[in-house]
């Protein structure tokens, strides 16, 4: 295993059709890595016996809502945290039903790896295709296809090879196998635990890594390509009431490094105004840093007095994007109130907001057949390619290159509700 990824965090999601065994897979993963507390195990044992089961039902670990447990389905996104000693994980268990597409898009937006479950008895289904398309849409770089319930097909290698071939040919059709994205296919049984944490004896014909080995060696987010430096300003720090003479001239720009890295002395540009300066100091609390990296929340001090406020973006001068007043993106509609082309919405991109009008709905995607359809409006869970005209300029990157500055949300200005989530093309 590559030791440089030790202690790093991996966010991954699981998705699949109803009864493919997502919840059991996560339960088994937590159980076999000894991440379940004793009192939780006792409670699960009690519930399982009440249902007349011989063994502990591990799916009870993730189905948190009463309605989920009653219906045996996953509705909301359940997040679980565990650690193996070498790495920390956050799992998002996403629902499989079409009417919960928006929940799945939300879960996928922060994941760096997706486990797509396929029932070995059923093969590639419509839902498998839909989940793969959504994983492709939100740019998840690592896909693990878990062919589950191998125990129900007598651990047959021919069944596994056929489903693997079917899936890979579909993945090629939708462009899932583009550069920078890898697909691994694993046979397993979440119920018995074969090929999950331990290899087991039933599938000697499979020589590849187990599920846990794949998770342990998956690269952390932001580590695979050199991303440009992007620092949206959240707050301008000017201490006023202070007896300290040094603080009278203090002017710090606080925010989070969304991508890339910055060091003292680097030449920077503040957008959208285009002012240039150099980084004088980088502070993390009371500590002085020489450099800052992705996902660190820091205060930048510049050598020149520059008119900068919340919503501006500090970038390296040689990596500056062009501010734009028109964007095109794939939008998942989250609201029960349909999208109206006559209304004005607010687009929030990093720390900046702009009023926006819908320029055109280019097409809507049928998430089951992946066909592109004409559309006049959008209903809840619809996904469409939309052009927006903006009142204020935004500093954007394409989502495929930078997930932090390529994403935005759409807000209803009358209710302040988030009604859409978009990825810039």
N, C-alpha and C positions, 0 to 999 in steps of 0.2 A: 504493500500500500504506500502511496506517496505521502511521506510524513509532513510535507508542507501544508497539507490540508487538515492536519490534526487540530483539534480544538476549534475548528471553524464551524460555522452554523450552516446547516443545509435545510432550506425550506422545500418540502415536497408535498405533492397532492396525490390523492388516489381517486380514480373515477372509473366507472363501469356501469353496466346495466343492473337492474334490480336483481338481487339474489346471486350476483357474481361472486359475492364473498368479500367485499371491500372492508366492511366492519370487522369481519373475522380475521382478515389479513392483518389489519392494524392491531387488533387484540392479541393475535399470536405474536406479532413483532414485539409488542410491549411485554407480553408474558415471557417470551424466550430471552429477551434482553434484561429480564428482572426489573422492569420499570413500573410494576404494579404494586401499590401499597397493600399490605396484608388485609386491612379492613375492607378495601375495595373488592379484593378477591373473595372474602367471606360473603359480602353482600351479593356478588355475582353468583356465587355458588348457591346461595339461598333462592335467588330468583330462578336460576336454572332448574333447581329441584322442583320448585312450584309449578314449572311448566312441564314437568315429567321428563326432563332430560337426564341422561346418565352422566354426561360430562359438563364442565363449565362452558356456558355459551359466551365465547370471547367477544362476540359482536356487541354485547351489552356495554362494553367499555366506551364506545363512541356514540351510540344512539342516545343522545342526552335528553331530547324532548320526549315527553309522555306520548305524544301523538306518533312519534317515530317508533317507539317501542311497541305501541298497540298495533300499528299497521305493518311493522317489520320493514319500514322503508326509511331512507335518510332524507330529511327535508332541509334542515339548516346545515351550514358548514360547521363541522366540529373540528376544533383545533386541539391537538394533543402534543405534549412536549416530552421528549425523552432524551437520554444521553447514554452512550455506550462506553464512556470512559475515554474514548479517543475523539469523540465528536458529539456535538449537540444537534438535535433535530426538532423541527416544528412540522407536524403533519397536518394537512388540511384534508378532511374527508368530505369530498364534494358529492352532492346528490346526483342521481342518475337520470331523473325524470326530465322531460322536455320543459315542463312548466317551471323548473327551477334552474333554467339556463343562466339567469342573472346571478344566482348564488354561485354557480360553478365558475363563471367569469371572474367574480370577485375573488374566489379562492385561488384561481390560476394566476391572477395578476402579480402575485409576489413569489410564486413557486419557481424554483430553478430546475426541478425535475418532476416529471409526472409518471405515476404508475397507472397504466391503463389495464384494467382487468378484463379477461375474456374467459368465459366458461368453456372448458374443454369439450363439453357435450354439444354446445351451440355454435361455436366458432364466431367469426366476425359478424356482428349484428349492426343494425341501423344506429343504435346508440353508441356502439364502438366507433363508428365513422364520425358521428356528431362530436363525441368527446375528443377524438383525434384532431378534428377540424378546429375546435375551440382551443386546444393546446397549441396548435399551429398558429392560430390567430393571435394569441397573447404571447407568442414568442418564447415558449418554454424550450430551453436548449437541449434537455436530455429526456428522452422518452424510454420508459421501461415497459414493455408489453409482458404482463404476467399472465400466462395461460394457466388458470387456476382449476381446481377440482380434477387434477390428473388422477386422483385415486378412484374417481367414478368412471374413468375409461381405462382402468387397469394399467395406468402409467405407460400407455402405448406411445412409442416414439413416432410411428407413422401419423397418428392423429396430431401430435405436436407439430411435426414438420409441415403438414398440410395447412394448419391454421397460420403458422409462421409465414409461409409463402403467400397465402391470401392477404395477410395484413401488410406485408412489405410491398406487394404490388399495388394495394390501395394507397399506401403512404406515398408511393412515387407519383400516383395520379394527382394528389392534392399538394405536392411540393413539400411534403414533410421532411424529406431527406436532403434538404439543401445543405450547403456548406455551413459548418459550425454547429450542426445539430446531429446527435447520434441516437440510433434506436437499438436497444438491446432486447432480446426476446428470451424469457425464462419460463421453464415449466415448473409448476409448484403445486403443493396442496396446503392451503392455509389451515385446513382442519387438522391434518396430521403433522404439519410443520416441515414437511420435506422441501428442501431447497430454499427455505426462508432464512433461518439463521444457521441451522444444521443441514448438511447435505442429505442425510437419510440414506437408505440402501436401495430404495425402489427405482431410482432413475440413474443407474450407473452409466447409461448411454449418453447422458448429458455431461459434457466436460467443462461447460462455462462457469462463470461465477454465480454464487448464491445471491439472493436478493440483498442481504445485508452487506455482502462484499461490494456490490454495485453502489449501494448507498454510502459506504465508508470511503470509496475512492472517487465519488463524483466531485468535480471541481466546485468550489464555492462561487457564489454570485460575484460578478465584477472581476473575476480572476483570469478570465480566458482571453480577453482582448484588451488592447490599450484604449480606454475610453477617454474622450476629451474632458477637460476639467469644467464642471458646471456647479456654480454656487449661487442658488437663489437667495437673495437677502430676505431674512425673516424680520429683522429688527435692527434699527440703528441705535447704538448705545451711546448716549451723551450724558454722563453724570453731571447734574447741575449743582445740587446742594452739597458741595464738598469743600473742605478746608485744604485738601491736598492740591498743591499747585499743579502737579503733573496731570491730575485728572481734569483740570479745566480745559485742556486742549485735547482730551481723549475723545476719539471718534471711532468706534468699533462697529464693524458690520457682522452681525450674528446670523448664523444659519447652519445648514447641514451640507456637507460635500456630497452632492447627489451622484457624482461620478468623477473619475480621474483623481489626480493628486496635485498639490500645490506646495511650493517651498518659498521660504523667505528670499526676496530678491527677484522672484519671477515677475515678468511683465504681464499686466492684466488689463482688460478692457471692461468697462461697465456698460451693459446694454439695458435699454435700447439707445441711450444717449451717445454712446461711442467714446466716452472719456477714457483716457489711458493713464496708468500709473504703475507703480511697483509695490509688491507686498513688503511692508516694513516689519511686521511682526504677526505671529499666529499665536493665539491664546486658547487654552483649554482650561476653563476655570482660572486658577491662579498660576497655572503652569505655562511656561513659554515653550512653544514647539518650533522646531526648525522646518517641519513639513506636516501636512495633513493629508489623509487619504479618504477614500470613499466611505460614506456612512458615519464619519466623525462630525460631531456638532462643535463648531469652533467659532472664534471671533477673529476676523481679519482686520488688520490695521494697514492702511495704505500710506504711501509717502506724501501724496498730494491731497489737498482739501477738494473733495469731489462731491457734487450734489447727487447723493444717492439715497434712495428710500426703499421701503418694503416693496417687493415685487420686481425690483431690478435684478439683473443677474450678472455676477462677476465671472468672467471666463479668461482663460489664457489668451493673450493677444493673437497668437498664431493659430488659435482653434475657434475663433469667434463665428457663431452661426449668424445668418442674416435675419434680422427681425422681420416677421411677416404679418400681414393683415388679412390673410386668407389661409385656411387650413383644410386639409382633406383627411378624413380618418374613418376607420371602422368603428361604429358606435353600437354598443349593446344598450337597448332601452330598458331602464330599470323600473320605470314608473307605471302605475295603473292608469294614469292620465296619458292618452296617446300624444305623440309628438305632433305639434302643429307648425306648418311652415310659415304661418302668418305671425307667430309670436316671436318676441325677443327673449333669448336665454342668456345666462352668464356662463362663460367658459372659465373654469379655474385650472390653471396650468402652473405647477409648482406653487410659488407664493403669489402669483400674479393673476388678476382677474380682468376679463374684458367682456363687454356686452357683445352678443353675437346674433346674427340672423342666419337661418338655414338658406344657403344659396341654392342647393339642389340635392335631392336624394338620388344618387346615381343608380343604385340597385339595392335590393334586399336579398339576403341569403336565406334560402330554405335550409335550415340546419340539419334536416334529415336526408335530403337528396343532394345538398350542396349546390343546387341550381341558383342562378342569379335571376331574380324576379323584379319587375317594375313595381314601384311603390309610391304612393302619394303621402303616406304617413307611416308612423311606427306604433305598434302596440307593445305591451310589456313582453320582455324576453326576445323581441325582434333584434336582429343584427343587420346593419346596413352600412353602405359606404356613403358618407354625407360630406358635402362641402359647406363650410361655414365662412361667412364674412364677418370680420372682427372690427370693433370700434377702436381698440388699443392694439399696438403691435405685441406679438409674443415671440419669445426666443425658443424655437423648437428644434428637435432632432427627429429623425424618423424613428419609429418605435423599434424597428428591427436592429437599429444600431445602438439605441440608448433607451432602455425601458423607463428610466426616471424622467427624462425630459421629452419622451415621446408619448407620454400618457396625459390625459386630461379628463375632467369630469364636467358634466353639463348640469347647471343648477337652474331651477325654476325661480325667476326673480320675485314672483308674488308669494310663494310659500317658503322659499329658501331650501326646498328639498333637493337632494341629488337625484336627478331623473335619468341620467345617462353616463356611461363610462366609455371613453374613446381611446383609440390607438392611432397615432398619426402615421400616414403612409408617405 
